[in-house]
Amino acid sequence: MNPLKNLLLNAYYMATLPVRRYAAADRAARQCEPICVLFYHRVADQHPNGWTISTSGFKRQIDWLRHRCDLISLAEAQERVACGKNERPSACITFDDGYGDNMQFAMPYLLQHHVPFTYFVSTNHALHGEPFPHDVAAGLPLRPNTIEELRQLAAAGVEIGGHTRGHCDLGQSMPTQRLVSEIRGCKEDLEQAIDVVVQYFAFPYG
């Protein structure tokens, strides 16, 4: 980091520390600590791109969160929001798309440390082994998760969610029939393939 930038950031941190401590104490007293939802896509050390984090970077982030926050499920987050009380800073871990690389490090690490997370999957890619269009366009057709891998995650207690059938941008104009197919069809595909109830859905592209 630029030395001047580092100096200014440190000065800002020290100057605002009393105010931030007061705000934190006030939030804690009112049990109004924040709940953040973090989303990842791919954790891997090979073929990095704009939606990949290294295994060491992922480990650092998860370890930092484990020591400073409650790591909770989306269901628990909903309950805390609904009751209007949250005693500690909290975070939900989620993944979008469904990359096969995640089975090498990220999934075992989260399960080993009993970190709840939700895994949102685009079903056409898992069912047929089709790489994602954005990866194909970038000349790097990365492997998606298989249905068997998703069954293993579900059996381990991971919440599996829908992410459309074909990873399409639902913000674009499209016929209602297509929207129904992408959203409801994704849920039906997943439930039939891995024999779980799918309760959550994440929009590709936001």
PEPEZI-V458586 format. One record per residue. N is the residue number from 1. RES is the residue in one small letter. NEAR is the number of other ideal C-beta (glycine too) atoms within 10 Angstrom. Layout:
# PEPEZI-V458586
n | res | near
N | RES | NEAR
N | RES | NEAR
This chain:
# PEPEZI-V458586
n | res | near
1 | m | 7
2 | n | 8
3 | p | 7
4 | l | 8
5 | k | 9
6 | n | 10
7 | l | 11
8 | l | 11
9 | l | 12
10 | n | 10
11 | a | 10
12 | y | 10
13 | y | 10
14 | m | 9
15 | a | 9
16 | t | 11
17 | l | 10
18 | p | 9
19 | v | 9
20 | r | 10
21 | r | 10
22 | y | 10
23 | a | 11
24 | a | 12
25 | a | 10
26 | d | 10
27 | r | 16
28 | a | 14
29 | a | 8
30 | r | 12
31 | q | 13
32 | c | 12
33 | e | 17
34 | p | 11
35 | i | 18
36 | c | 12
37 | v | 13
38 | l | 14
39 | f | 15
40 | y | 21
41 | h | 19
42 | r | 23
43 | v | 24
44 | a | 20
45 | d | 14
46 | q | 9
47 | h | 12
48 | p | 11
49 | n | 13
50 | g | 7
51 | w | 15
52 | t | 19
53 | i | 18
54 | s | 14
55 | t | 15
56 | s | 10
57 | g | 12
58 | f | 20
59 | k | 15
60 | r | 12
61 | q | 15
62 | i | 22
63 | d | 12
64 | w | 10
65 | l | 18
66 | r | 14
67 | h | 7
68 | r | 11
69 | c | 17
70 | d | 18
71 | l | 20
72 | i | 20
73 | s | 18
74 | l | 18
75 | a | 14
76 | e | 16
77 | a | 19
78 | q | 14
79 | e | 13
80 | r | 19
81 | v | 11
82 | a | 8
83 | c | 9
84 | g | 9
85 | k | 12
86 | n | 22
87 | e | 13
88 | r | 15
89 | p | 16
90 | s | 19
91 | a | 21
92 | c | 23
93 | i | 23
94 | t | 19
95 | f | 27
96 | d | 22
97 | d | 26
98 | g | 25
99 | y | 26
100 | g | 17
101 | d | 21
102 | n | 23
103 | m | 17
104 | q | 15
105 | f | 17
106 | a | 24
107 | m | 21
108 | p | 12
109 | y | 16
110 | l | 23
111 | l | 15
112 | q | 8
113 | h | 11
114 | h | 9
115 | v | 16
116 | p | 18
117 | f | 22
118 | t | 21
119 | y | 27
120 | f | 25
121 | v | 32
122 | s | 27
123 | t | 28
124 | n | 20
125 | h | 26
126 | a | 26
127 | l | 18
128 | h | 9
129 | g | 13
130 | e | 15
131 | p | 14
132 | f | 24
133 | p | 13
134 | h | 16
135 | d | 20
136 | v | 12
137 | a | 9
138 | a | 13
139 | g | 6
140 | l | 12
141 | p | 13
142 | l | 20
143 | r | 13
144 | p | 26
145 | n | 25
146 | t | 16
147 | i | 17
148 | e | 10
149 | e | 19
150 | l | 24
151 | r | 15
152 | q | 15
153 | l | 24
154 | a | 18
155 | a | 11
156 | a | 11
157 | g | 11
158 | v | 20
159 | e | 21
160 | i | 25
161 | g | 21
162 | g | 25
163 | h | 27
164 | t | 25
165 | r | 23
166 | g | 18
167 | h | 23
168 | c | 19
169 | d | 11
170 | l | 15
171 | g | 10
172 | q | 7
173 | s | 4
174 | m | 13
175 | p | 8
176 | t | 7
177 | q | 8
178 | r | 14
179 | l | 14
180 | v | 10
181 | s | 17
182 | e | 22
183 | i | 17
184 | r | 13
185 | g | 18
186 | c | 24
187 | k | 18
188 | e | 15
189 | d | 20
190 | l | 27
191 | e | 14
192 | q | 10
193 | a | 18
194 | i | 21
195 | d | 10
196 | v | 16
197 | v | 9
198 | v | 20
199 | q | 13
200 | y | 18
201 | f | 15
202 | a | 20
203 | f | 15
204 | p | 19
205 | y | 12
206 | g | 8
